[in-house]
Amino acid sequence: MVDSTLPRRGPLAGLTVLDVSRGAAGPMTTMLLADSGADVLRIESPHGDPGRDDVAHTVWHRGKRSAVLDLDDASQRAAFLRLAAQADVLVESFEPGETTRLGIDEPQLRAGNPRLVYCSITGYGPDGPDAHRAAVDALVAARTGLQWESRGIVGTALNRISGAQSPLADLEVPDLPASRFDQDGPVFLRSMWPSVGAAYLATAGISAALRAREVTGLGEHVRTSLLQGAMAAAGPNWQRVDDVTAAGYWMWVTDRRAPEGLFECADGRWVHFWTIRPTPVLDAAEGDELVIDGPADDMRAGVRIGMDAEELPILYMYQEQLAAAFRRFPSDQWVAFGAARKLGIAQVRSPEEAFADQALLDHGCVVEVADPDAGPIRHAGVLLEFAATPGAVTGPAPRRGEHTSEVLAALAGEGEAAADRSAGEQAPTRPTAAVDAPRRLAGGPLDGIRVLDLGIGVAGPWGGRVLADLGADVIKVHALHDGYWTGTHLGLGTNWGKRSIALNLKDPAAREVLERLLATADVLAHNMRPGAAERLGIGYEQLRERYPRLVYCHTRGFEDGPRSSQPGTDQTANALAGTEYEDGGCRFGGPPLWSRVNMGDTGNGYLWATAVLQALYHRERTGQGQRVGTAIINAALLATSYAYSRADGTPVDRPQIDARQRGLSALHGLYRLADDAWLTIAVVDDGSWPDLCDALEAPAELRGDSRFADPTLRRAHDAELRAVLEPLFARRSAEDVVAAFEKRDLPCELSSTTFSRELFDDPDIRARGWIATAQRPGVGRIEQPGVLVDLVTHPGRVSGPPCLAGEHTRPILTELGYDEASIAALLDARAALDAPVA
């Protein structure tokens, strides 16, 4: 149980944050800051928040304080301005222009507090043609096409974006229930990927700005948006290249036709089996009993299925055999089998089941909190790990306005103290030396920081890419055989702006190279299985005495506990944490959905990058390095942090999507139109019922039907309301209904099938610098979303193309002091690989 009497601790202890955000992205951002030790004061409006989700906000506002201030009232706004003059960070999510109207915009607040880090989270950016569109997750997911991308694109998004024909276009697809080939249209997801992405971007941007402030004394304006969050969710899957057919580039994993490894078991529960290794499963299921114990999986043994297009028919050949095998035995036996054989097999669970997992509770990524209204509850816990400065959930969410009197009294006391000082007493001052002589970091907020990135897959190197975007010199340490991976779309997508050295770390001469690199490094990061780094001599305890300032990052698939040695993947972590359950509408009978835009691997990357950034901020203040970490399952728990359960496991009533994945409710969901377009609506204002009826030209009997007109009755009759509304939408064209909705200010968006293809030629997107462009062998020109968090004072940048394995080996060795003869000896002995790219 969380002890709310504990003092605040963590790398951000001593910082004050003002949270004037609404929705999801801002509250999640400030939750992460509070867990890292910041004192977060939430400023709430006396008029309430019409879009508030009480269950989600119980989680997102834990450990904060709450004060109610009316910013339209001059005296209360003056109190807010005094708070802002003392704050370190402010997070706001007002509609563009609203902060200027209120007199709390970034120029005004930083004029009085030059060290303030001011973070703005909007829907589509601070200006431009879409600046005033509704910043609602479902609507942004519709407008950006995530509702289609989530279920996968035939041939992958890569082909659609580049206008290329899908590989194996005539391939006959078998029955894949989890892929929903029998279901028309896009899917409405419970996961709020635009806001989750924006929260990652905002938290990383704020953390980087705090490090830069320690070096320069300058505050910052950090900006991101739900649009940028959606682009972050799409991650490396949104690429445009000249040649999609380049050898090794295309991979089937995000193709809608790909078997996802989701299998229903004898008990009706689903498991996620990833990566798919058919041979051990089929062999163990031959008899009447599942053979659980046996040799741990040997990656070289049995059938090994690659990621090339030609492997899809092989997957199909095994699909029905595997489905039949899994149906023979219950899910708990299959989980035990996977654990014994070191195969990735995880049960698809609800968030509530995840919150009851003792291993997650023991680790702290799930916590139990005594809420003053709900009683003991469990939900996502501390997701960033710091060995020297551990964070904590310091208490439950406050009641609305619980600390208003305390905050105003403190301000009044400061006013009296100021009056006394005006009579001759010297006022206390904040550190000003850096402010008196500020200097800018020319290369971004991480200018001067060197990172050694030993990460593999996507979850490892994605964080290195985030740090490179923010100005770090990231050296990617590849294995000699990594050339195949770095040319794939995922390898290219994760390694922008890095330099690569390829080393055989089993060779003592290569380990000596790594030792020289360590002597120049600020950060070392890897996601090896437990024990692997120690066997190479680069475990934290082996390095900490020699390099006390080193920030050492180790990330995992799961918690540091019983599952540590299991193969941790995006798929299995999302199964365990509840995103696949929620996004599939499993509570109401739908099969689970592994979303192609979920942020498991990439979310882990954002989390570990943020942990490194906060540790660097702490190091700037203390000179102390430390070990940090996180896990893919932590990222998945952030995605389901809108939920909590009672401590006894009892679920609470909360918004969930239906089995058809059409929405959270009849007024917040998807509808098919007469021209086969799909419209997402978010009519969440209780007073909008008459306008909705007008827009749909609804009959008089519907307008006056108390079951639907009365907001207190509407939820109980939600299914009936949807059945009534569907034919009204089905008779209207997209052009017609959108015009009717926009005329009445009713929030809606068409679910786009073209956004990702048009993104790369959008003049506004390109003008903002959100697209990175480079040339690479094989694929030719490559484009991908670039730096997605904007820092005004110290902007990040994509400093180079995606690195290929060994591309910079020789120049890096030269920097480390190796002469030509020594370099030749390393290359001849295969301790290193030099693979320069013309």
Buried (B, 14 or more C-beta within 10 A) or exposed (E): EBEEEEEBBBBBBEBBBBBBBBBBBBBBBBBBBBBBBBBBBBBBBEEEEEBBBEBBBBBBBBBBBBBBBBBEEEEBBEBBBBBBEBBBBBBBBBBBEEBEEBBBBBEBBBEEBBBBBBBBBBBBBBEBEBBBBBBBBBBBBBBBBBBBBBBBBBBBBBBBBBEBEBBBEEBEBBEBBBBBBEEEBBBBBBBBBBBBBBBBBBBBBBBBBBBBBBBBBBBBBBBBBBBBBBBBBBBBBBBBBBBBBBEBBBBBBBBBBBBBBBBBBBEEBBBBBBBBBBEBBBEBBEEEEBBBEEEEBEEEEBEEBEBBBEBBEBBBEBBEEBBEBBEBBBBEBBBBBBBBBBBBBBBBBBBBBBBBBEBBBEBBBBBBBBBEEBEBBBBBBBBBBBBBBBBBBBBBBBEBBBBBEEBBEBBEEEEEEEEEEEEEEEEEEEEEEBBEEBEEBEBBBBBEBBBBBBBBBBBBBBBBBBBBBBBBBBBBBBBBEBBEBBBBBBBBBBBBBBBBBBBBBEBEBBBBBBBBBBEEBBBBBBBBBEEEBEEBEBBBEEBBEEBEEBBBBBBBBBBBBBBBBBBBBBBBBBBBBBBBBBBBBBBEEBBBBBBBBBBBBBBBBBBBBBBBBBBBBBBBEEEBBBBBBBBBBBBBBBBBBBBBBBBEEEBBEBBBBBBBBBBBBBBBBBBBBEEEBBBBBBBBBEEBBEBBBBBBEBEEEBBEBEBBBEEEEBEEBBEBBBEBBEEBBEEBEBEBBBEBBEEBEBBBBBBBBEBBBEBBEBEBBBEBBBBBBBEBEBBEEBBBBBBBBBBEBBBBBBBBBBBBBBBBBBEBBEBBEBEEEBBEBBBEEEBBBBBEEE
